[in-house]
């Protein structure tokens, strides 16, 4: 087995935000920019959403974040989609790392397969999406930072109910589907299709009948993200700002406060129009009777290098 598996059991910690949260944050920023008359309500929503982590009490971290915004440096946001159930905290069903570079007006988007075999600090080797079940957002962020040797500056977490409601609130999304399939009683034809919230949720969850497995699933997730961002910026969605803000406040948590969201809107919104998607390659392996997605060291290093170069580009 790849040397990374053994190395990560004992390696020293390296220093370093459900993707739908990103959709809604973008929508929020767009709404904030074009509908100032609802800014007070936006502020109330952001206050409800704001959920800082323990690490945010560190003065050095706050000093670093202040410098990033003042100097318009690149920043990374981890998007977590959590499938919560009654009596069960759930797991991060979807994880996407977004890297925003305001100097090149570009964004790199990495979908992390949920079964990726990594070291979870304090728990050992396991599937990366289990980090949320073990230690909530804080441990998820730390696990991604350690696995990719990259900083996660902010996070956004949203639950599945928020996903469905949000897609419905913006009038659905239109995507181009490259493979006809059925999922959860819905049939998705090949070509351009329009999805409501429930359909979109089923669309992004299919992987068993996809020849690419999780990688195909991740691609559909990214396509829905981009379609929702585009729809969220349209006039028709802005007219539904009240519904969107209510959904945001009830379903999204983030450590971005109001001031930093405003700065994202003014200095980082241009990155949305130029998105580069990244995929991490590995292989399915059964270890102690459990299936994992095992990624070699060289592939982790390649992703780290690509995102680092993206962040440093000017």
C-alpha positions, 0 to 999 in steps of 0.5 A, a space after each residue: 500500500 502507498 507509503 502515505 498510509 503509514 506516514 500519515 499515522 505518525 506524521 507531524 501536523 502541518 500548518 496550513 469553507 457543503 458546497 451549497 453553502 458556497 452557492 448561498 454565500 455567493 447569492 447573499 453577496 450578490 443580493 447585498 450588492 444589488 439590493 441595498 434596501 434589504 441590507 438590514 435583513 442581510 445583516 440579521 441573516 449573517 448574524 444568525 449564520 455566523 458560527 466561529 470556530 475555537 481557532 478564531 479566538 487566536 489573535 495571530 489568526 485574526 491578524 493573518 486574516 486581516 492582512 489577507 483582506 487588506 492586501 487582497 491575497 488569495 484565500 481558501 474556503 471549505 464548503 461542507 454539505 451535511 446530511 443530518 438526521 434525527 438523533 444523528 449529527 451526520 457526516 459531510 456528504 460533500 466537501 469542496 475546497 475553493 481557492 479564490 485569487 483576486 489578483 488573477 480573478 480566478 477560482 480553483 475548485 477541488 471536490 474531495 471524494 468522501 471516502 478518501 483515506 486520510 489521517 484524521 487527527 486524534 482518530 487515525 486513518 479513516 474516510 475523510 467525511 468521518 471527520 465531521 462525525 468525530 469532531 464537527 466542522 473544526 475537525 473537518 477543517 483540520 483534516 483537510 488542512 493536514 491532508 493537503 498541506 494547505 490553509 483553510 481560511 473559512 468554512 461554510 456548512 449547509 444541510 440538505 434541506 437548505 439545499 433543496 429549499 435554496 434551489 427552489 428559491 432561485 427557481 431551479 437550475 439548468 445544467 447539461 447532463 452527459 449521461 442519462 440515468 434514473 435516481 430516486 424515482 426521477 429520470 434524467 435525460 441526456 442534454 440540457 435539463 432543468 432541476 428543482 430542489 428535490 431533483 437537483 438533490 437526487 441528481 448530485 447524489 447518483 454515483 452507483 450507476 456512474 462509470 466514474 463513481 465518485 468522480 462523476 458525482 463530484 462533477 455533477 455537484 460542481 455543475 450544479 454549483 456553477 449553474 446556481 451561482 449564475 441563476 443567483 446573480 440573475 434579476 429574477 432571483 434577486 426579486 426573491 431575496 426574502 425567501 433566500 435570506 430566510 433559507 440562509 439563516 436557517 440552514 447555513 453556518 459559516 465563520 465569515 462575519 458581515 464585514 468579511 462578506 462585504 469584502 468578499 463581494 467587493 474584492 473577490 466576486 470577479 473570481 467566480 467567472 473564471 473557475 478551474 476544476 480539479 480532480 484527485 485520482 486514486 483507487 478503491 481498496 478494501 482495508 480490514 473489510 471497509 472500502 476506501 478511496 486511496 490516493 497516492 502521495 504523488 497525487 496529494 502533492 500534485 493537488 497541493 502544488 496546483 492550488 499553491 501555484 494558483 494562490 501565488 499567481 499574479 
